[in-house]
Amino acid sequence: MTEDLSPAERYAASRTRAAEQATALAPFREMYDFALDPFQIEACQALEGGKGVLVAAPTGSGKTIVGEFAVHLALAKGRKCFYTTPIKALSNQKYADLAKRYGADKVGLLTGDNSVNSEAPVVVMTTEVLRNMLYAGSQSLLGLGYVVMDEVHYLSDRFRGAVWEEVIIHLPESVTLVSLSATVSNAEEFGDWLDTVRGDTEVIVAEHRPVPLWQHVLAGRRMYDLFEEESDHGGRGVAKREVNPDLVRMARMENQRTYNPRERRRGKMIREADRERERRQRGRIWTPARPEVIERLDAEGLLPAITFIFSRAGCEAAVQQCMYAGLRLNNDAARQRVREIVEERTASIPGEDLHVLGYYEWLEGLERGIAAHHAGMLPTFKEVVEELFVRGLVKAVFATETLALGINMPARSVVLEKLVKWNGEQHADITPGEYTQLTGRAGRRGIDVEGHAVVLWQRGMDPGALAGLAGTRTYPLRSSFRPSYNMAVNLVHQFGRHRSRELLETSFAQFQADKSVVGISRQVRKNEEGLDGYRSGMTCHLGDFEEYARLRRDLKDRETDLAKQGAAQRRAAAASSLEKLKPGDVIHVPTGKFAGLALVLDPGLPAGRANGHRGFEHQDGPRPLVLTVERQVKRLASMDFPIPVEPLERMRIPKSFNARSPQSRRDLASALRSKAGHIVPERHRKQRAAAADDREIARLRTELRAHPCHGCDEREDHARWAERYHRLQRDTRQLERRIEGRTNTIARTFDRIVALLTELDYLRGDEVTEHGQRLARLYGELDLLASECLRDRVWEGLTPAELAACVSALVYEARQSDDAVAPKLPSGKAKAALGEMIHIWGRLDALEEELKINQAEGVGQREPDLGFAWAVYMWASGKGLDEVLREAEMPAGDFVRWCKQVIDVLGQIAAAAPRENSTVAKNARKAVDAVLRGVVAYSSVG
């Protein structure tokens, strides 16, 4: 109460309010109809104070408010602001939001597909567009004051993450950077790096979820809380959460075997009533069907919901299943509104294409309030689903995990069907970070009091493991930065080789590698102190004990080596003798449990090695099957024969002999004793040790006895210290090798890339050649291959459709490799050009291997994929959508996405191709026009 304040305090409070009103933050706060959270205010104040900021906060917490404040500051100061996002859909959404708030005249959009008002003071773009502008020295960078990097944790992405680091490193010093990230466990480490490369950076970490999240498991007809007591809503509490004992009991019962009578003997008496109760309980545990799940959520008031299914086909099937089940989530008025919005948004799509795109089935699902959302859908269809979901006209969406990547589609509930997904190489458990990202969609701020994450019960589910996923809210940010060919020529052009190398040393990848070295370096220093102590402990007044210890060690090593050689020779001789055995040979087993006389029933040679012919399939050697005099039939191993074995006698094995018959074994063992029981095997003479005649050992022993320290009374004490010294020195050298392997790793990769570019005449020292200048304008995974194709005039004389087919090989990657079926290709010049591209790639691959440029580390050129060539050739040749999609066997969304990537690279080629004596640039532009038509040309900005 102000009445309780003294006049001085009231005056100070009024001064504070006046100061706050004078800031840019005050009018900005008035633009929102809700109060800003403390972390948002702290970040905005740091920004206004001239600092860069890193904001790490949970999904849905409103961290984009900080990015919007950067836009507000830029406009207030008459500067530019670039707002970058990882995906085009998010760029489109952010563009629409900012244009609505500030006016379309002040906001632009730049993605690979669209360019809208690109010289506006605020431009939303994908991160790659900004990277390309930085390397090209674009005039649009003039007056740039702020850059917002939304979803900056994308720099962990294996394929695209390097782009984020390139932008952060190369932005002019005058630009203030706003980095927005999901909650990561090493935000301080990332902030330290930003502080190093960008200057003063404030790190703001918010763990609190604005809408508390409840975790559930749906099994049969019942929804169980995952935790017994959810007192830690959104990280606000500190009480420990225990896994619901009902779930633990269910998992244990499901995994138990049926009643085993032998358990009675173990003292585990199970009453019939208990077993009957367990059977009834098991009958209540099942994985509910998709329509059942939606009906259950609807009954509980938990819609709208997003169900994550890690399969496109699964998403489409889920919609069909709900429709077949007669599920309707919309009333008549909502259905009518859905139809109006859909018809308005799809008015530009030709009628003949609607049937091909599955429009009518899609519309029926939407009218019922049900939809799928995945990358295989047409972008327009996906955007309509997003809009209807936000408006509450679609209440159940079945989506792949791509929906979780920043698109503003919050729900009341999120359902996870399974906790396993295909990661491109194998089916793997989802990580805590992925679980956090997916369930972060649950709970709409300002609408829902709480959000709900529901996991469907699956056979073999471990509630403890699920609780671990749900309880681990953070995951570490790991750099995926690697130099590329395009990056190398652009850096050398701008900064020269030496400065470029230094710049790459400032990457987050190298920062993390160097930081990991700190602990190792500390251990090395500690070891070096220990070495000094050991050295003084082995000091001898008679001479150099380190030299004496080295002689002792050399002698010991030589003796050990000779002993190993001797043992190896004995094993080889024994194995050779076993290979000569035949059925009916009587032998003496020298050692082991079955030592004594034995009859060989089967020599037991490994497959592929018989009659002296080599071809081992395993390393065990011969394993003869023998009958002992004790009537046992056993398979012996090489360890039972430390010395060579010779047959003592031969016996005939009756054809009627059956190793499983006790009578047969008894009769044959009796015959064995009668035949060879009296034979005494020759004692194996131990051979003279190789060390006895070894000149090196004799020399070392002579030098050892002649050494002054040999006569020291404390020789063995000194030797103990010397042995400790040697072991610690060996360990220290291993640590030093680890340090060497981790330091300058990025720079060493850069050096190898520069060596290759120099050999191919793209670089000459600090000079970028004409070929290098062409490469500098080509961005993409196969940048060097594209440049080599231009240099070798591979694409000269191709029609626009043929050129599009060839360029598709530079961008397309099949979702699942199918090496068994050769892709269909255009005939004539296009087929020859594609063959030449593969030949050039082979030459580059061999050169990369020679220079140790490793594709497994994300550096180098992957093999071109020809799987999209026929589809884009047909499309560019004017074929209809129905025919093309039928031939391509590809969803419309994938077809459109790959076409747009082909258009992007065709544009780069048009800019990079020679202007004189070449048709490539002209045909590339024509190819863009030929591909950019119909379903591909529908603008995704409306």
QUIDA-V137787 format. One record per pair of residues at least 24 apart in sequence whose C-alpha atoms are under 8 Angstrom apart, sorted by sequence separation. I is the first residue (numbers start at 1). J is the second residue. D is the distance in Angstrom with one decimal. If there is no record, write none. Layout:
BEGIN
I&J&D  I&J&D
END
This chain:
BEGIN
24&48&7.4  183&207&7.2  209&233&8.0  210&234&7.2  339&363&7.5  369&393&6.0  370&394&5.7  373&397&6.8  414&438&7.6  579&603&7.1  600&624&6.6  601&625&5.5  602&626&7.0  651&675&7.9  786&810&7.3  802&826&7.6  806&830&6.8  903&927&7.9  40&65&7.0  44&69&6.6  48&73&7.6  173&198&6.8  209&234&4.6  253&278&7.1  369&394&4.0  370&395&6.3  371&396&6.5  372&397&5.5  373&398&6.2  374&399&5.7  414&439&5.9  578&603&7.4  600&625&6.1  601&626&5.2  805&830&7.2  838&863&7.5  903&928&5.4  40&66&6.2  208&234&5.5  209&235&7.0  368&394&7.7  369&395&5.3  370&396&5.0  371&397&4.9  372&398&4.7  373&399&4.6  374&400&5.5  481&507&7.5  579&605&6.8  600&626&4.5  601&627&6.9  633&659&6.8  838&864&6.8  152&179&6.0  153&180&7.9  207&234&7.7  208&235&5.5  291&318&8.0  367&394&8.0  369&396&6.4  370&397&6.0  371&398&6.4  372&399&5.7  373&400&6.8  375&402&7.3  414&441&6.8  481&508&7.6  599&626&5.2  600&627&6.7  649&676&7.0  802&829&7.7  803&830&7.3  806&833&7.1  837&864&7.9  872&899&7.0  95&123&7.9  147&175&6.9  149&177&7.5  151&179&7.7  152&180&5.7  153&181&5.3  169&197&6.5  207&235&6.5  208&236&6.4  254&282&6.7  290&318&6.5  338&366&6.9  339&367&6.8  366&394&6.4  374&402&6.9  413&441&7.8  414&442&5.4  481&509&5.8  598&626&5.9  599&627&5.1  648&676&7.8  782&810&5.8  802&830&5.2  806&834&5.9  903&931&7.1  95&124&5.9  145&174&6.9  146&175&5.3  147&176&6.4  148&177&6.1  149&178&6.1  150&179&6.3  151&180&5.6  152&181&5.2  153&182&6.6  168&197&7.8  169&198&7.6  253&282&7.3  338&367&5.9  374&403&7.2  413&442&4.9  479&508&6.1  480&509&6.7  598&627&5.4  599&628&6.5  781&810&7.6  782&811&7.7  903&932&7.4  94&124&7.1  145&175&4.8  146&176&4.8  147&177&5.1  148&178&4.6  149&179&4.9  150&180&4.9  151&181&5.0  168&198&7.5  291&321&6.8  373&403&7.3  411&441&6.0  412&442&5.1  413&443&6.7  479&509&4.9  598&628&4.4  781&811&7.5  144&175&6.4  145&176&6.2  146&177&6.0  147&178&6.1  148&179&6.1  149&180&6.1  150&181&6.9  151&182&6.8  290&321&7.3  291&322&5.0  335&366&8.0  336&367&7.7  410&441&4.9  411&442&5.1  412&443&4.7  478&509&7.6  579&610&7.9  597&628&6.1  598&629&6.3  631&662&8.0  648&679&7.7  780&811&7.7  798&829&6.7  131&163&6.6  146&178&7.4  148&180&7.6  250&282&7.8  290&322&7.0  295&327&7.9  335&367&4.7  405&437&7.8  409&441&7.1  410&442&6.2  411&443&5.8  412&444&6.1  580&612&7.9  596&628&7.5  597&629&6.2  633&665&7.9  798&830&6.9  834&866&7.9  899&931&6.8  900&932&7.8  91&124&6.0  134&167&7.5  334&367&7.6  335&368&6.9  404&437&6.3  410&443&6.6  411&444&6.0  479&512&7.8  579&612&7.3  596&629&7.8  632&665&7.4  648&681&7.5  899&932&7.9  91&125&6.0  291&325&6.7  335&369&8.0  346&380&7.4  404&438&5.6  410&444&5.6  435&469&6.6  436&470&7.2  594&628&7.2  631&665&5.4  91&126&6.5  128&163&6.3  131&166&6.8  250&285&7.9  345&380&7.7  435&470&7.1  631&666&5.7  127&163&6.9  131&167&5.5  134&170&7.0  291&327&7.1  412&448&6.6  432&468&7.8  436&472&8.0  900&936&7.2  88&125&7.9  127&164&6.8  130&167&7.2  134&171&7.2  330&367&6.8  401&438&7.1  404&441&7.1  416&453&7.8  418&455&7.3  432&469&4.8  436&473&5.9  899&936&7.0  88&126&6.3  330&368&5.4  412&450&7.6  413&451&5.8  414&452&6.3  415&453&6.0  416&454&6.3  417&455&6.1  418&456&6.9  431&469&7.2  432&470&7.1  436&474&7.5  627&665&7.6  631&669&5.5  795&833&6.5  83&122&7.4  85&124&7.7  87&126&6.3  329&368&5.5  330&369&5.6  345&384&7.2  412&451&5.3  413&452&4.6  414&453&4.9  415&454&4.7  416&455&4.8  417&456&5.3  433&472&7.8  630&669&7.1  794&833&5.9  896&935&7.2  80&120&8.0  81&121&6.3  82&122&5.9  83&123&6.2  84&124&5.8  85&125&6.4  86&126&5.7  127&167&7.8  328&368&4.8  329&369&5.2  411&451&7.9  412&452&6.5  413&453&5.8  414&454&6.1  415&455&5.7  416&456&6.4  418&458&7.4  432&472&5.8  433&473&6.9  629&669&5.1  896&936&5.3  28&69&7.1  80&121&4.6  81&122&4.9  82&123&5.0  83&124&4.6  84&125&4.9  85&126&5.0  86&127&6.0  327&368&7.2  328&369&6.8  329&370&7.6  413&454&7.3  415&456&7.4  432&473&6.7  433&474&6.0  628&669&6.8  629&670&7.3  643&684&7.8  825&866&7.7  79&121&6.9  80&122&5.8  81&123&6.6  82&124&5.9  83&125&6.2  84&126&5.2  85&127&5.9  323&365&7.0  342&384&6.8  432&474&7.1  433&475&5.2  627&669&7.0  794&836&7.1  82&125&7.2  84&127&5.2  432&475&6.8  579&622&6.3  629&672&6.8  794&837&7.6  823&866&6.6  824&867&7.5  826&869&7.5  25&69&7.8  28&72&7.2  578&622&6.3  629&673&6.5  823&867&5.4  825&869&6.3  826&870&5.9  824&869&7.9  825&870&5.1  75&121&7.2  84&130&7.7  319&365&6.9  575&621&6.6  578&624&7.7  824&870&6.0  74&121&8.0  75&122&8.0  575&622&6.8  826&873&7.1  322&370&7.9  592&640&5.5  789&837&6.8  24&73&7.0  591&640&5.6  338&388&7.3  590&640&7.0  591&641&6.8  71&122&6.9  319&370&6.5  589&640&6.9  590&641&6.3  591&642&7.8  789&840&7.7  814&865&7.4  876&927&6.9  24&76&7.9  319&371&6.2  589&641&6.9  590&642&7.7  599&651&8.0  601&653&7.8  785&837&7.6  788&840&7.5  812&864&7.9  813&865&5.9  878&930&7.4  319&372&6.6  590&643&7.7  811&864&8.0  812&865&6.0  814&867&6.9  877&930&7.3  810&864&5.8  811&865&7.9  812&866&7.5  813&867&7.7  876&930&4.8  881&935&7.8  338&393&6.7  785&840&7.2  809&864&5.1  810&865&7.2  812&867&7.2  875&930&7.7  876&931&4.9  316&372&6.0  589&645&7.7  785&841&6.4  809&865&4.9  812&868&6.4  875&931&6.5  315&372&5.5  588&645&7.3  808&865&8.0  809&866&5.0  315&373&7.4  335&393&8.0  587&645&7.0  588&646&7.9  808&866&7.2  809&867&7.5  315&374&7.8  334&393&6.3  587&646&6.5  588&647&7.8  785&844&7.8  809&868&7.1  872&931&7.5  587&647&4.9  588&648&7.5  808&868&6.2  809&869&6.7  586&647&5.5  587&648&5.5  808&869&5.7  82&144&7.6  312&374&6.2  585&647&5.6  586&648&5.5  587&649&7.4  80&143&5.8  81&144&6.1  84&147&7.3  221&284&7.4  312&375&7.9  330&393&7.2  575&638&7.0  585&648&7.4  586&649&5.0  805&868&7.4  806&869&6.5  79&143&5.6  80&144&4.5  81&145&6.0  82&146&6.4  83&147&5.9  84&148&5.9  85&149&6.4  86&150&7.4  220&284&5.7  312&376&7.1  330&394&8.0  574&638&7.8  585&649&6.1  586&650&5.8  805&869&4.2  808&872&7.4  79&144&6.0  80&145&5.4  81&146&4.7  82&147&4.8  83&148&4.7  84&149&5.1  85&150&5.2  86&151&6.8  219&284&7.8  220&285&5.0  585&650&4.8  586&651&7.0  804&869&7.6  805&870&6.6  79&145&5.4  80&146&6.6  81&147&5.6  82&148&6.3  83&149&6.4  84&150&6.0  85&151&6.7  219&285&5.6  220&286&4.7  329&395&6.9  578&644&7.6  581&647&7.4  584&650&5.5  585&651&6.4  79&146&7.9  81&148&7.6  83&150&7.4  219&286&5.7  220&287&6.0  221&288&7.6  571&638&8.0  574&641&6.3  577&644&5.6  578&645&6.8  584&651&4.8  805&872&5.8  86&154&7.1  219&287&5.9  220&288&5.6  574&642&6.5  576&644&7.7  577&645&5.8  584&652&5.6  804&872&6.6  805&873&5.1  218&287&7.7  219&288&6.8  574&643&5.2  575&644&7.3  577&646&7.0  584&653&6.1  804&873&6.4  218&288&7.7  573&643&7.3  574&644&3.9  583&653&7.8  74&145&6.4  571&642&6.3  573&644&5.7  574&645&6.6  801&872&7.6  802&873&6.2  74&146&6.7  570&642&6.9  571&643&7.1  801&873&5.1  804&876&7.3  570&643&6.1  599&672&7.2  801&874&7.6  570&644&7.4  598&672&7.8  71&146&7.6  801&876&4.9  70&146&6.5  785&861&7.4  800&876&7.5  801&877&5.7  70&147&7.9  784&861&7.6  70&148&7.4  319&398&7.3  597&676&7.9  782&861&5.6  318&398&6.9  597&677&7.6  781&861&6.7  782&862&7.1  67&148&5.8  781&862&7.7  316&398&7.8  782&864&8.0  67&150&7.8  315&398&5.1  315&399&6.0  304&389&7.8  315&400&7.3  64&150&7.6  812&898&6.6  312&399&7.7  811&898&7.6  304&392&7.3  312&400&6.6  307&396&7.5  309&398&6.6  310&399&7.7  311&400&6.2  304&394&7.5  305&395&6.2  306&396&6.0  307&397&6.1  308&398&5.9  309&399&5.9  310&400&5.1  586&676&7.6  808&898&7.9  811&901&6.7  304&395&4.2  305&396&5.1  306&397&4.8  307&398&4.8  308&399&5.0  309&400&5.4  310&401&6.5  756&847&7.4  811&902&6.7  303&395&6.0  304&396&5.8  305&397&6.5  306&398&5.9  307&399&6.1  308&400&5.5  309&401&7.6  756&848&7.5  303&396&7.1  306&399&6.8  308&401&6.4  588&681&6.9  808&902&5.6  811&905&7.9  756&851&7.3  807&902&6.4  755&851&7.9  804&902&6.9  807&905&7.2  752&851&6.3  807&906&7.0  752&852&7.5  753&853&7.3  752&853&6.8  294&396&7.2  804&906&7.4  749&853&7.3  306&411&6.5  305&411&5.4  308&414&7.5  304&411&5.5  305&412&6.0  306&413&6.5  307&414&5.8  308&415&6.1  309&416&6.9  70&178&7.6  303&411&7.5  304&412&5.6  305&413&4.6  306&414&4.9  307&415&4.4  308&416&5.2  309&417&6.1  303&412&6.0  304&413&6.6  305&414&5.5  306&415&6.1  307&416&5.9  308&417&6.6  309&418&7.5  302&412&6.0  303&413&6.5  305&415&7.1  307&417&7.2  67&178&6.6  302&413&6.0  310&421&5.8  66&178&7.8  310&422&7.4  67&180&7.7  64&180&7.2  63&180&6.7  803&923&7.4  804&924&7.6  803&924&6.9  796&918&6.7  797&919&6.7  798&920&7.9  55&178&7.9  59&182&6.2  790&913&6.6  796&919&6.1  797&920&7.7  800&923&5.0  804&927&6.0  52&176&5.3  53&177&6.6  54&178&6.2  55&179&6.2  56&180&6.2  57&181&6.6  58&182&5.5  59&183&7.9  566&690&7.4  796&920&5.9  799&923&6.7  800&924&6.3  803&927&7.1  51&176&7.0  52&177&5.0  53&178&5.1  54&179&4.7  55&180&5.0  56&181&4.7  57&182&5.3  58&183&5.3  795&920&6.6  798&923&7.8  50&176&7.5  52&178&5.8  53&179&6.2  54&180&6.0  55&181&6.0  56&182&5.3  57&183&4.8  779&905&7.8  800&926&5.8  801&927&6.1  54&181&7.4  56&183&4.9  563&690&7.8  778&905&7.7  800&927&4.4  804&931&8.0  56&184&6.7  562&690&6.6  562&691&6.6  779&908&7.7  801&930&7.4  308&438&7.8  778&908&5.9  800&930&7.5  56&187&6.8  777&908&6.6  778&909&7.1  559&691&6.5  777&911&7.4  778&912&7.1  777&912&6.0  54&191&6.6  775&912&7.7  558&696&8.0  559&697&7.4  774&912&5.3  558&697&6.9  774&913&7.4  555&697&6.3  555&700&6.1  52&198&7.8  554&700&7.7  555&701&7.3  52&199&7.7  54&201&7.0  56&203&7.9  61&208&8.0  52&200&6.3  53&201&5.2  54&202&6.2  55&203&6.2  56&204&6.3  57&205&6.0  58&206&7.2  61&209&6.1  51&200&5.6  52&201&4.5  53&202&4.7  54&203&4.8  55&204&4.9  56&205&4.8  57&206&4.8  58&207&6.6  60&209&7.7  61&210&5.8  551&700&6.6  51&201&5.6  52&202&6.2  53&203&5.9  54&204&6.1  55&205&5.9  56&206&6.3  57&207&6.1  58&208&7.4  60&210&7.8  302&452&7.7  51&202&6.6  53&204&7.4  55&206&7.8  57&208&7.8  58&209&6.3  551&703&7.8  552&704&7.2  551&704&6.4  46&202&6.8  548&704&6.9  43&202&7.6  548&707&6.9  43&204&6.7  548&709&6.8  42&204&7.7  548&710&7.8  545&709&6.3  39&204&6.7  543&708&5.8  544&709&7.3  39&205&7.6  542&708&5.8  543&709&5.6  39&206&6.5  542&709&5.5  288&456&7.5  287&456&6.4  540&709&7.0  287&457&5.4  542&712&7.0  549&719&6.6  286&457&6.9  287&458&6.0  286&458&7.6  540&712&7.8  545&718&7.5  549&722&6.3  549&723&7.8  546&722&6.9  545&722&7.9  540&718&7.3  538&717&7.6  539&718&7.0  538&718&4.3  537&718&6.7  538&719&6.8  538&720&7.9  538&721&5.3  537&721&5.9  538&722&5.8  535&721&7.5  534&721&5.7  535&722&7.3  534&722&7.0  534&724&7.0  535&725&6.8  534&725&5.5  531&725&5.9  531&728&7.0  530&728&7.9  531&729&7.1  527&728&6.8  527&729&7.8  528&732&7.8  254&459&7.7  255&460&7.1  527&732&6.5  254&460&7.7  524&732&5.9  251&460&7.1  251&461&6.7  251&462&6.7  524&735&6.8  251&463&7.4  524&736&7.3  248&462&7.8  521&735&8.0  248&463&6.2  520&735&6.6  521&736&7.9  247&463&6.4  248&464&7.8  521&739&7.5  520&739&7.1  243&463&7.0  243&464&6.6  517&739&5.9  243&467&6.7  517&742&7.1  517&743&7.7  514&742&6.9  213&442&7.2  513&742&5.8  514&743&6.1  213&443&7.1  513&743&6.7  212&443&7.4  211&443&5.7  211&444&7.1  510&743&7.4  211&445&6.2  510&744&7.1  210&445&6.8  510&745&7.1  214&450&7.2  216&452&7.3  218&454&6.6  510&746&6.5  211&448&7.2  212&449&7.5  213&450&5.9  214&451&6.2  215&452&6.0  216&453&6.0  217&454&5.5  218&455&6.2  219&456&6.4  226&463&7.6  509&746&7.7  211&449&6.3  212&450&4.9  213&451&4.7  214&452&4.8  215&453&4.9  216&454&4.7  217&455&4.8  218&456&4.9  219&457&5.0  211&450&5.2  212&451&6.0  213&452&5.5  214&453&6.1  215&454&6.1  216&455&6.2  217&456&5.7  218&457&5.8  505&744&6.9  211&451&6.4  213&453&7.0  217&457&6.2  227&467&7.6  226&467&7.0  505&746&6.6  504&746&6.6  505&747&6.3  504&747&6.4  502&747&7.8  501&747&5.6  501&750&7.2  151&406&7.1  182&437&8.0  215&470&7.6  488&750&7.2  483&746&7.2  482&746&6.8  488&753&7.4  483&749&7.1  488&754&6.9  482&749&8.0  483&750&6.1  485&753&6.6  497&765&7.4  484&753&7.5  497&766&5.8  483&753&8.0  496&766&5.0  496&767&7.8  485&757&7.7  489&762&7.7  493&766&7.3  489&763&7.4  492&766&6.2  493&767&7.0  492&767&7.5  493&768&5.9  492&768&7.1  489&768&6.7  489&772&6.2  489&773&7.5  489&775&7.3  490&776&5.6  190&477&7.7  489&776&5.9  185&474&5.2  186&475&7.9  486&775&6.0  487&776&7.6  183&473&7.4  184&474&4.9  185&475&5.3  186&476&5.5  187&477&7.7  485&775&7.9  486&776&5.3  183&474&5.6  184&475&5.0  185&476&4.9  186&477&6.4  486&777&7.7  183&475&7.4  184&476&5.3  185&477&7.4  486&778&6.8  184&477&6.2  486&779&6.5  486&783&6.6  485&783&7.1  486&784&7.5  485&784&6.5  197&506&6.9  93&407&7.6  93&408&7.9  193&508&6.4  90&406&6.6  165&481&6.9  90&407&5.5  162&479&7.7  89&407&7.2  90&408&8.0  161&479&7.3  162&480&6.0  163&481&7.9  190&508&7.6  193&511&6.9  161&480&5.7  162&481&4.2  161&481&6.4  162&482&6.3  156&477&6.1  159&480&7.8  155&477&7.9  156&478&5.2  158&480&5.5  155&478&7.6  156&479&5.1  157&480&6.4  153&477&6.5  155&479&6.1  156&480&5.4  155&480&6.5  155&481&7.7  169&503&7.6  169&506&7.6  169&507&7.2  165&507&6.6  165&508&7.1  60&410&7.5  135&490&6.2  482&857&7.9  484&859&6.5  482&858&6.6  483&859&7.0  484&860&7.4  482&859&6.5  59&437&6.8  60&440&6.6  59&440&5.0  60&441&6.7  58&440&7.0  59&441&6.8  60&443&7.9  60&444&7.6  61&445&7.9  60&445&7.3  424&815&7.7  424&816&7.8  377&891&6.8  378&892&5.7  379&893&6.4  376&891&5.3  377&892&6.1  378&893&4.1  376&892&6.3  377&893&4.1  378&894&7.9  376&893&4.1  377&894&7.2  375&893&6.1  376&894&5.0  378&896&7.1  375&894&6.7  356&881&7.3  356&882&5.6  353&881&6.8  353&882&7.3  357&892&6.7  383&940&8.0  380&938&7.7  380&940&6.1  379&940&6.6  353&935&7.9  350&934&8.0  349&934&7.7  349&935&7.1  349&938&7.5  348&938&7.4  136&777&7.9  132&779&7.9  159&858&7.6  158&858&7.7  113&900&6.7  112&900&7.6  112&901&7.7  113&904&7.7  112&904&6.1  114&939&7.7  92&940&7.5  92&941&6.3
END
